[in-house]
């Protein structure tokens, strides 16, 4: 049996969705990979000296420069004529992607650097205490967006990172995925790697967080599936500026997805109505674009 390239020598929480994703990423990527990992949960739990869970070359970058470091590695490989044999994968959480690392990521995609950037999206700054990020959904409770007499939690909608990055470069491959559907993720990651022949790729993967989402340790996959089937987290690809919405049987009520998580236990009837309205509008918009193959970038 082949030894995994992301091993059990990590200290993640039991049931951690992001740790499951790291294992799957490396199973698909293979040995000819250099990983650049930004500061965050996965870096902290997987690179504790003297042990490392990674069996490939890995560079730890700061919060702000994951993409810039990956670009530097790519240009070094290109200069050595090794870029056709070895791929560069940058990995960061949503805080380091949507917010702190956005400038470097934008620069990499504007230049068309041939790197694969993967965001494990757990929808808050989980590593530093469950603070709000640009990926935090509407009305979610975090340690910086409290629910109470004057607030229902986060007052902002989630930032649309896939569309932001797709607007940079028509040679980019952009896709969203979920650990609840690993077959879909595997298909998209293989396409993302293949796309490195012509440009950058970005995968945004919903990866549940046990303490941050306040779920049981055996619910990581279940909650990630419900997110998709309730339309709370839509799966799609953007290639050549055209959106392709993944085909799913959307048979889950949004209330069932939200109320299995402690981070949404405070929601009232009005909150549910607004969340459902926003979800239905976004689904309708993406479905129209996908069905009609409208070039939006």
C-alpha positions in Angstrom: 0.0 0.0 0.0 1.3 3.4 -1.0 2.2 5.7 2.0 0.0 8.7 2.1 1.7 12.1 1.4 -0.3 13.8 4.1 0.0 11.4 7.1 -1.5 11.0 10.5 1.3 13.0 12.1 -0.9 16.0 12.6 -2.7 17.4 15.7 -6.0 18.5 14.2 -9.3 18.2 16.0 -11.0 14.8 15.8 -13.3 14.9 12.8 -11.6 18.0 11.3 -12.9 18.6 7.8 -9.8 20.4 6.6 -7.5 17.6 7.6 -9.6 15.2 5.6 -9.3 17.6 2.7 -5.4 17.7 3.0 -5.2 14.0 2.7 -7.4 14.0 -0.4 -5.5 16.8 -2.0 -2.2 15.0 -1.7 -3.7 11.6 -2.8 -4.6 13.3 -6.1 -1.6 15.6 -6.5 1.1 13.0 -6.0 4.8 13.3 -5.2 5.8 15.8 -7.9 4.3 18.6 -5.8 5.7 21.5 -3.8 3.2 22.8 -1.2 3.1 26.4 0.1 0.9 26.6 3.1 -0.1 29.8 4.7 -0.4 30.5 8.5 -3.6 28.9 9.7 -5.2 25.8 11.2 -3.6 23.3 8.8 -0.1 24.8 9.0 -0.2 24.8 12.8 -1.5 21.3 13.2 0.6 19.6 10.5 4.1 21.2 10.8 4.8 21.1 14.6 8.6 20.6 15.0 10.1 18.0 14.9 7.3 16.2 13.1 5.6 17.0 9.8 2.5 15.4 8.3 3.7 16.2 4.8 5.8 13.8 2.7 6.5 16.4 0.0 8.6 19.7 0.0 6.7 22.3 2.0 7.1 26.0 2.6 5.3 27.8 5.4 4.4 31.4 4.4 2.9 34.2 6.4 -0.8 35.0 6.3 -0.5 37.7 3.7 1.9 36.1 1.1 0.9 32.6 0.4 0.2 33.2 -3.2 3.3 35.4 -3.6 5.5 32.6 -2.2 3.9 30.1 -4.5 4.5 32.4 -7.4 8.2 32.6 -6.4 8.5 28.9 -6.3 6.8 28.6 -9.7 9.2 31.1 -11.3 12.2 29.3 -9.8 11.0 26.0 -11.2 10.4 27.6 -14.6 13.9 29.1 -14.6 15.3 25.7 -13.8 13.1 24.1 -16.5 11.4 22.0 -13.9 7.9 23.6 -14.1 6.6 20.8 -16.5 7.5 18.1 -14.0 6.6 19.7 -10.7 3.5 21.5 -9.7 3.0 24.2 -7.0 0.0 24.1 -4.8 -0.7 26.9 -2.4 -3.0 26.1 0.5 -4.6 28.6 2.9 -7.8 29.1 4.9 -10.5 31.6 4.1 -9.1 34.3 6.4 -5.8 34.1 4.6 -7.5 34.0 1.2 -10.6 36.3 1.3 -8.9 39.0 3.4 -5.3 39.1 4.5 -3.9 37.3 1.4 -6.1 38.8 -1.2 -3.6 41.3 -2.6 -1.0 38.6 -3.3 -3.6 36.2 -4.7 -4.9 38.9 -7.0 -1.4 39.7 -8.3 -0.7 36.0 -9.1 -4.0 35.7 -11.0 -3.5 39.0 -12.8 -0.1 37.8 -14.0 -1.4 34.3 -14.9 1.1 32.5 -12.7 0.6 28.8 -13.2 -0.1 27.8 -9.6 -3.0 25.9 -8.0 -4.4 27.8 -5.0 -6.7 25.9 -2.7 -8.8 27.6 0.0 -10.1 25.4 2.7 -13.1 27.4 3.6 -14.4 26.9 7.1 -16.0 30.4 7.1 -14.1 32.2 9.9 -10.6 32.7 11.4 -10.8 29.4 13.3 -7.1 29.1 14.3 -7.1 32.3 16.2 -10.5 32.1 18.0 -13.4 31.9 15.6 -13.4 35.5 14.5 -15.4 36.8 11.5 -13.7 36.6 8.0 -14.8 37.7 4.6 -16.1 34.2 4.1 -18.4 34.3 7.2 -22.1 33.7 6.2 -24.9 36.1 7.0 -26.0 36.0 10.6 -23.4 33.5 11.7 -22.3 33.8 15.3 -18.5 34.4 15.8 -16.4 35.8 18.7 -16.4 39.2 16.9 -20.0 39.2 15.6 -22.2 38.4 18.6 -25.9 37.7 18.5 -27.9 39.4 21.2 -30.4 42.2 21.8 -29.1 44.5 19.1 -27.6 42.0 16.6 -28.3 38.7 14.9 -24.6 37.9 14.3 -22.7 38.7 11.2 -24.4 41.5 9.3 -22.5 41.0 6.0 -22.9 38.5 3.1 -20.1 36.2 2.2 -17.6 37.7 -0.2 -17.8 36.2 -3.7 -14.2 35.1 -4.1 -14.6 32.8 -7.1 -16.1 35.6 -9.2 -13.4 38.0 -8.0 -10.6 35.7 -9.2 -12.4 34.7 -12.4 -12.5 38.4 -13.4 -8.7 38.5 -13.4 -7.8 36.0 -16.1 -9.8 34.0 -18.7 -7.1 31.3 -18.7 -7.9 30.5 -15.0 -9.9 27.5 -13.8 -12.1 28.4 -10.9 -14.3 25.9 -8.9 -16.1 25.5 -5.6 -16.3 22.1 -3.9 -17.2 20.5 -0.6 -15.8 17.7 1.5 -19.3 16.3 1.5 -18.8 15.4 -2.2 -15.2 14.1 -2.6 -15.9 12.6 -6.1 -16.9 16.1 -7.3 -13.8 17.6 -5.7 -11.5 15.0 -7.2 -12.9 15.7 -10.7 -12.4 19.4 -10.2 -8.9 19.1 -8.8 -7.8 17.0 -11.7 -9.1 19.7 -14.0 -7.4 22.4 -12.0 -4.1 20.6 -12.3 -4.5 20.0 -16.0 -5.3 23.7 -16.4 -1.8 24.6 -15.1 -0.6 24.1 -18.7 -2.2 27.4 -19.6 -2.9 29.4 -16.4 -3.7 29.5 -12.7 -6.4 27.5 -10.9 -8.4 28.2 -7.8 -10.4 25.7 -5.7 -12.6 26.9 -2.8 -13.6 23.9 -0.7 -16.1 23.9 2.1 -14.4 22.2 5.0 -16.3 22.0 8.2 -14.8 23.0 11.6 -15.9 21.1 14.7 -15.4 23.8 17.4 -16.1 26.7 15.0 -19.4 25.3 13.7 -20.2 23.7 17.0 -21.0 20.3 15.6 -20.3 16.8 16.8 -17.1 15.1 15.7 -18.9 12.6 13.5 -20.9 15.3 11.6 -18.2 16.8 9.4 -19.2 15.1 6.2 -22.9 15.2 6.9 -23.0 19.0 7.5 -20.8 19.6 4.4 -23.3 17.6 2.3 -26.3 19.4 3.8 -24.7 22.8 2.9 -24.7 21.8 -0.7 -28.1 20.1 -0.9 -29.8 23.0 0.8 -28.1 25.5 -1.7 -26.3 27.2 1.1 -23.0 26.4 -0.6 -23.3 26.1 -4.4 -20.9 24.0 -6.4 -19.8 25.2 -9.8 -16.9 25.8 -12.2 -15.9 28.8 -14.2 -13.9 28.1 -17.4 -13.2 30.7 -20.1 -15.5 33.0 -18.2 -18.5 30.6 -18.5 -20.2 29.1 -15.4 -21.1 25.5 -15.1 -23.4 24.7 -12.1 -22.8 21.2 -10.7 -25.9 19.0 -11.0 -27.3 18.2 -7.5 -30.5 17.0 -6.0 -31.3 20.0 -3.8 -33.6 18.1 -1.4 -32.5 19.5 2.0 -34.3 22.2 3.9 -32.0 25.2 4.8 -33.3 25.0 8.4 -32.0 21.4 8.7 -28.5 22.5 7.6 -28.4 25.6 9.8 -29.9 24.2 13.0 -27.5 21.3 13.3 -24.8 23.8 14.0 -24.4 25.8 17.2 -23.2 28.8 15.3 -26.7 29.4 13.9 -28.8 28.3 17.0 -29.7 31.9 17.7 -31.5 32.5 14.4 -35.1 33.8 14.5 -37.9 33.4 11.9 -37.0 36.7 10.2 -33.3 35.5 9.8 -34.4 32.3 8.2 -36.6 34.1 5.7 -33.7 36.5 4.7 -31.2 33.7 4.4 -33.5 31.6 2.3 -34.3 34.6 0.1 -30.6 35.3 -0.5 -29.9 31.6 -1.2 -32.7 31.3 -3.7 -31.7 34.5 -5.5 -28.1 33.4 -5.9 -29.1 29.9 -7.1 -31.5 31.4 -9.7 -28.7 33.8 -10.9 -26.1 31.0 -11.3 -28.6 28.6 -12.9 -29.6 31.2 -15.4 -25.9 31.9 -16.3 -25.1 28.2 -16.4 -28.1 27.1 -18.4 -27.6 29.8 -21.0 -23.7 29.5 -21.2 -23.4 33.3 -20.8 -19.8 34.6 -20.8 -19.6 36.8 -17.7 -15.8 37.5 -17.7 
